[in-house]
């Protein structure tokens, strides 16, 4: 009988000695919200002491909080009463959170209260039509653009420049709101640009605009890489006002020197901006697949034209439309390594130089006759969008141009001889 009692006592002591218990708890924020996916580290010492010379082998356990912020680990059966246990988890800032316990042969509950992590720094704001605080530009597209220093090799010389790369985009809400998380870490300035999409009812009335109020990237307000707090960047899209008139402006965008592709190739999708002489926005457009662009039905007066191409400077080209010369049809933008500048023939706008060439009848129904020719000439006819609709060669004995298939409207005829270029405007009935 005594032998059986001794065996039972030994078994009981064995169970007590090697019993397994839970170490569990929760990780909540200071507002009581559960912290999901948080790792908790549990450490115990197999020899009842942390001090050198007194501790045994460390035992490391980890657990991850679930959707309610709860975690749990099972202590090993070798854990004895009196063993120190420490639980730690990362706070949102500063030192780690730490709880110390002494094992007493029962389950242990160890809860943590974690600070609410601040939202990552952002750039956000509202997009408006025309005036800050006015009508929200619902559906406007907003671009976050990295502006990084760069250098290019021109000939044998390295030249400093800027490289602009779009890194994120957003569509403004019905209230005009947008938001981007600031990249981290970052070493470059950031620009914010907003514009309306073609489907917007006011697409043609407001120009693409940079924060704070610039039509060109070079005049935009940047967000420096040293800024680590959230930034509010509201943008009022600059309105373009074209009261209408008999004038026409058009031309082409071509590749210039210092490019890897062929010089003179057309460049599509380049933003061209037209302002009056006092820098008031009139309109904007993009070059088409053939590199052509145009502004139709603009009033007579003084103008400036320039482009906005990331990383390239664009010096405005000034010109005038007058009663005598109501068209500027042959403006050429050359996209070079560092510049995107416009030029136009030194003969002026739609001027007849060195010859008395003309056209009749005007308006025309089926055929235009070119008068005043002294030799061969190339004829190109453009519609108001800048598209070439007729192209042929004429001479003294073959001086007619068939326009019967053209739609009713206004057109520009370019007549180029070996001596000069003449630009004439006519109407198709």
C-alpha positions in Angstrom: 0.0 0.0 0.0 2.8 2.4 0.9 4.5 1.5 -2.3 1.4 2.4 -4.3 1.1 5.7 -2.5 4.7 6.6 -3.2 4.2 5.8 -6.9 1.1 8.1 -7.0 2.9 10.9 -5.2 5.8 10.7 -7.6 3.4 10.8 -10.6 1.6 13.8 -9.1 4.9 15.6 -8.5 5.9 14.9 -12.0 2.7 16.4 -13.4 3.1 19.5 -11.3 6.7 19.9 -12.2 6.1 19.6 -15.9 2.7 21.2 -16.2 2.3 23.6 -19.1 0.5 27.0 -18.6 -0.5 29.9 -20.9 1.1 33.3 -21.1 -1.4 35.5 -22.9 -2.8 39.0 -23.1 -3.9 41.8 -25.5 -2.2 44.7 -27.3 -4.6 47.6 -27.5 -4.1 51.3 -28.4 -4.6 54.1 -25.9 -8.1 54.5 -27.5 -8.9 50.8 -26.8 -8.7 49.7 -30.4 -7.1 46.3 -31.0 -3.6 46.2 -32.6 -3.6 43.5 -35.2 -0.5 41.6 -36.4 1.7 42.9 -33.5 4.5 40.6 -32.5 5.0 39.9 -28.8 8.3 38.4 -27.5 8.2 36.3 -24.4 11.5 35.4 -22.7 12.1 33.1 -19.7 15.2 31.9 -17.9 15.5 28.2 -17.2 17.5 28.8 -14.1 15.4 31.4 -12.2 17.8 34.3 -12.7 18.8 37.0 -15.2 22.1 37.9 -13.6 25.4 36.6 -15.0 26.4 33.4 -13.3 22.9 32.7 -12.1 20.9 32.3 -15.3 20.5 29.2 -17.4 19.6 28.9 -21.1 17.2 31.5 -22.3 13.9 30.4 -23.8 12.4 32.6 -26.5 8.8 32.5 -27.5 6.8 34.7 -30.0 3.2 35.3 -30.8 1.3 37.6 -33.2 -1.9 39.3 -32.1 -5.2 38.4 -33.9 -8.1 40.6 -35.0 -9.1 41.3 -31.4 -5.5 42.2 -30.4 -5.1 39.0 -28.4 -2.0 36.8 -28.3 -1.0 33.6 -26.5 2.0 31.3 -26.0 2.4 28.1 -24.1 5.2 28.1 -21.5 7.4 25.0 -21.7 6.9 22.3 -19.1 10.4 22.9 -17.7 9.4 26.3 -16.4 9.5 26.2 -12.6 7.9 28.4 -10.0 10.1 31.4 -9.4 11.3 31.7 -12.9 11.4 35.3 -14.3 9.4 35.9 -17.4 9.6 39.1 -19.5 7.2 40.1 -22.3 8.1 42.8 -24.8 6.5 44.4 -27.9 7.3 47.4 -30.1 5.6 50.7 -29.3 4.8 53.2 -32.1 7.8 55.3 -31.0 10.4 55.4 -28.3 11.5 52.3 -26.3 9.8 49.0 -26.4 6.9 48.2 -24.0 8.0 45.6 -21.4 6.2 43.6 -18.7 8.0 41.5 -16.1 6.5 38.6 -14.3 7.5 35.7 -12.0 6.1 32.3 -12.8 4.0 30.9 -10.0 2.7 27.7 -11.7 -0.4 29.4 -13.0 -1.5 31.1 -16.2 -0.2 34.6 -16.7 -2.0 37.5 -18.3 0.2 40.3 -19.7 -1.5 43.2 -21.4 0.0 46.1 -23.3 -1.3 49.5 -24.1 0.3 50.9 -27.2 0.3 54.5 -28.4 -1.8 55.3 -31.5 0.7 55.5 -34.4 0.5 58.9 -36.1 -0.5 58.8 -39.8 2.4 58.9 -42.2 3.2 62.4 -43.4 1.2 63.3 -46.5 0.6 66.0 -49.1 -3.1 66.7 -49.5 -5.5 69.4 -50.4 -8.3 70.6 -52.7 -8.4 71.3 -56.4 -10.6 74.3 -57.4 -11.8 75.8 -60.7 -10.3 79.3 -61.0 -10.4 80.5 -57.4 -9.2 79.0 -54.1 -12.3 78.2 -52.0 -14.5 78.3 -55.1 -16.0 75.5 -57.1 -14.3 72.1 -56.4 -12.7 70.5 -59.5 -14.4 67.2 -59.0 -12.7 64.4 -61.1 -9.5 66.4 -61.7 -6.4 64.3 -62.0 -3.6 65.1 -59.6 0.0 64.1 -60.2 2.8 63.8 -57.6 6.1 64.4 -59.4 9.6 63.8 -58.2 12.0 66.6 -59.1 15.6 65.2 -58.9 18.9 66.9 -59.9 20.5 65.3 -62.9 23.3 66.0 -65.4 23.5 65.3 -69.1 26.5 65.1 -71.4 26.4 67.7 -74.2 29.4 67.2 -76.5 32.2 66.8 -74.0 30.6 68.8 -71.2 28.4 67.6 -68.3 25.6 70.0 -67.7 23.4 70.3 -64.7 19.6 69.8 -65.2 16.5 68.5 -63.5 14.7 65.2 -64.0 11.0 65.1 -63.4 9.2 61.7 -62.9 5.6 61.2 -62.0 5.5 58.8 -59.0 1.8 58.8 -58.1 -1.6 60.0 -59.2 -5.1 60.5 -57.8 -8.5 61.6 -58.9 -10.0 64.4 -56.9 -13.2 63.6 -55.1 -16.6 65.3 -55.6 -15.4 67.9 -53.0 -12.1 68.3 -54.9 -10.0 66.5 -52.3 -6.9 64.5 -53.0 -4.1 63.0 -50.8 -0.7 61.3 -51.3 1.5 59.7 -48.7 5.0 61.3 -48.8 7.6 58.8 -49.9 10.0 57.8 -47.1 12.9 58.0 -47.2 13.2 60.6 -50.0 16.0 62.7 -51.2 14.3 64.8 -53.9 11.8 67.7 -54.1 8.2 66.9 -55.0 5.8 68.9 -57.2 2.0 68.6 -57.4 0.2 69.2 -60.7 -3.5 69.1 -61.4 -5.5 69.1 -64.6 -9.0 68.2 -65.9 -9.6 65.1 -68.0 -11.1 65.4 -71.5 -14.5 64.1 -70.4 -14.8 67.0 -67.9 -17.3 69.7 -69.0 -14.8 72.4 -68.3 -11.8 70.7 -69.8 -11.0 73.4 -72.3 -11.6 76.3 -69.8 -8.9 75.5 -67.2 -5.2 74.9 -67.8 -3.0 72.3 -66.1 -1.7 74.1 -63.0 1.1 73.4 -60.5 1.1 74.1 -56.8 0.9 76.9 -55.9 -0.1 78.7 -59.1 2.1 78.1 -62.1 1.6 76.9 -65.7 5.2 75.7 -65.9 7.1 73.2 -63.7 10.0 75.7 -63.3 7.7 78.2 -61.5 6.1 75.6 -59.3 6.4 75.5 -55.5 8.3 72.4 -54.5 8.1 70.3 -51.3 11.6 70.0 -50.1 13.1 66.6 -49.1 13.7 68.1 -45.6 10.0 68.4 -45.0 8.8 65.4 -42.9 5.4 66.7 -41.7 2.2 66.7 -43.7 1.7 69.5 -46.2 -1.5 71.1 -47.5 -1.2 72.0 -51.2 -4.4 73.5 -52.5 -4.5 74.3 -56.2 -6.8 76.7 -58.1 -6.7 75.7 -61.8 -5.9 78.7 -63.9 -8.7 79.6 -66.2 -8.2 80.2 -69.9 -10.3 82.9 -71.5 -10.7 82.9 -75.3 -13.3 85.6 -76.3 -13.1 84.4 -79.9 -11.9 86.2 -83.1 -10.5 85.7 -86.6 -7.0 84.7 -85.5 -5.3 81.3 -85.9 -2.1 80.0 -84.3 -0.6 76.7 -85.2 2.6 74.8 -85.8 4.6 71.7 -85.0 6.7 70.1 -82.3 9.9 68.5 -83.6 13.0 66.8 -82.1 16.0 69.1 -82.0 19.7 68.4 -81.7 21.2 66.3 -78.8 18.5 63.7 -79.1 19.0 60.0 -79.7 16.4 59.8 -82.4 16.3 61.6 -85.8 16.4 65.4 -85.7 13.1 66.7 -87.1 10.9 63.8 -86.1 7.5 64.9 -84.8 6.9 64.8 -81.1 3.3 64.1 -79.9 1.6 64.8 -76.5 3.5 68.0 -75.7 1.7 70.6 -73.7 1.5 74.0 -75.5 0.2 77.0 -73.7 -1.0 80.3 -75.2 -1.3 83.5 -73.1 -1.9 87.1 -74.1 0.9 89.7 -73.9 0.0 90.4 -70.3 0.5 86.7 -69.3 -3.3 86.0 -69.0 -4.0 82.4 -70.0 -6.0 82.0 -73.2 -5.9 78.3 -74.0 -3.8 75.2 -74.1 -3.5 72.1 -76.3 -1.3 69.0 -76.9 0.6 68.2 -80.0 -1.1 65.4 -82.0 0.4 62.2 -83.3 2.1 64.2 -86.2 3.5 66.7 -83.7 1.0 69.4 -84.9 -0.9 71.8 -82.6 -3.2 74.7 -83.2 -5.4 77.4 -81.6 -8.4 78.5 -83.7 -10.7 81.5 -83.5 -8.5 83.7 -81.2 -8.8 87.5 -81.1 -6.3 89.8 -82.7 -3.7 91.0 -80.3 -0.3 90.3 -78.6 0.5 86.7 -77.5 3.1 84.5 -75.9 3.4 80.8 -76.6 5.5 78.3 -74.6 5.5 74.7 -73.5 5.7 72.7 -70.3 8.0 69.7 -70.7 9.5 68.2 -67.5 13.1 69.1 -66.9 13.3 71.5 -70.0 13.2 75.3 -69.9 10.8 76.9 -72.3 11.2 80.6 -73.1 8.0 82.2 -74.2 7.8 83.3 -77.9 6.1 86.7 -78.3 4.1 87.6 -81.5 1.1 89.5 -82.6 -2.0 88.8 -84.7 -3.1 91.8 -86.7 -5.7 92.6 -89.4 -3.0 92.4 -92.0 -1.5 89.2 -90.6 -4.2 87.3 -88.6 -2.4 83.9 -88.5 0.7 82.4 -87.0 0.7 79.1 -88.7 4.3 78.0 -88.7 5.5 78.1 -85.2 8.0 75.4 -84.5 8.9 74.0 -81.1 12.2 72.2 -81.0 12.7 69.7 -78.1 16.3 69.6 -77.2 18.2 68.0 -74.3 17.7 71.0 -72.0 15.2 73.3 -73.8 11.8 73.4 -75.4 11.7 76.6 -77.3 9.5 78.0 -80.1 10.5 79.9 -83.2 8.8 81.2 -86.2 9.9 82.4 -89.7 11.6 85.7 -89.7 9.1 86.9 -92.4 6.5 87.3 -89.7 3.0 86.0 -89.5 1.2 85.1 -92.7 3.3 87.7 -94.6 3.8 87.7 -98.3 7.5 88.2 -99.0 9.1 88.9 -102.4 6.2 87.9 -104.5 2.5 88.8 -105.3 1.1 85.3 -104.9 -2.6 85.1 -104.0 -5.6 82.9 -104.2 -9.1 83.2 -105.7 -11.9 82.8 -105.4 -12.2 83.3 -101.6 -14.6 81.8 -100.4 -13.9 78.8 -102.6 -16.3 76.0 -103.5 -14.4 73.5 -105.5 -11.1 74.9 -106.9 -8.6 77.4 -105.6 -6.4 79.2 -108.2 -3.0 80.3 -107.2 -2.0 83.6 -108.8 1.3 85.4 -109.1 3.5 82.3 -109.5 6.9 82.6 -111.2 7.9 78.9 -110.8 7.1 75.8 -108.9 5.7 75.9 -105.4 4.6 73.4 -102.7 1.1 73.9 -101.3 0.0 72.6 -97.9 -3.5 73.2 -96.6 -4.2 73.0 -92.9 -7.6 72.8 -91.1 -8.2 74.7 -87.9 -6.8 71.8 -85.8 -3.5 72.0 -87.6 -4.1 68.8 -89.6 -2.8 68.7 -93.2 -5.8 68.1 -95.5 -4.2 68.9 -98.9 -0.6 68.6 -100.1 0.5 69.1 -103.7 2.9 70.9 -106.0 1.7 73.8 -108.3 3.4 75.7 -111.2 2.7 78.5 -113.6 0.8 76.2 -115.9 -0.8 74.0 -113.3 -1.9 76.5 -110.6 -5.1 75.1 -109.2 -5.9 73.2 -106.0 -8.9 71.0 -105.7 -10.8 71.7 -102.4 -14.1 70.2 -103.3 -13.9 67.4 -100.8 -13.0 69.7 -97.9 -15.7 70.4 -95.2 -17.2 73.8 -94.9 -15.0 76.1 -92.7 -11.8 78.1 -92.5 -8.4 76.8 -93.7 -4.8 78.0 -93.9 -2.8 77.6 -97.1 1.0 77.5 -97.0 2.7 78.3 -100.3 6.5 77.6 -100.3 8.8 78.5 -103.2 12.6 78.5 -103.4 12.6 82.2 -102.4 10.0 82.5 -99.6 6.9 81.2 -97.8 3.5 82.7 -98.1 0.6 82.0 -95.7 -2.9 82.7 -96.8 -6.3 82.1 -95.1 -9.4 81.0 -97.1 -12.9 79.8 -96.5 -14.5 76.7 -98.0 -18.2 77.1 -98.8 
